Amino acid sequence: MSRTRLERVRASVGIAQLALQQIEDDLGADDVDQAELAAILRQLIEDTDPPGGFIAAVAQLLTAAARRAEQIEPDRDGDASCPLHEAAVLITDNAGQRLIWAAQALDPQGESA
């Protein structure tokens, strides 16, 4: 029996939550110094797979949802798609930029690997 789309999404979200919990646990370790914290923050925004890192991947997911909403929302009035497009932009512009600023403040040279 094949799983439904919603079941696949639920499973994927569960996997993503576990991965994020692991990152959160690593951030809480007593031996994380400022250079390592900066490197972790940079990893969230600079990873090459997918291009642009984790933050860009979340924004891309919201953009895909917005494009689908554009096709199916009642009256094509943007009530669903506009907030999704705006959320994608906010994640990229606001959250992404703030991660960059925080990483630079912690490790201005970006020397940590």
Beta strands, then each sheet from edge to edge (+ up, - down):
end
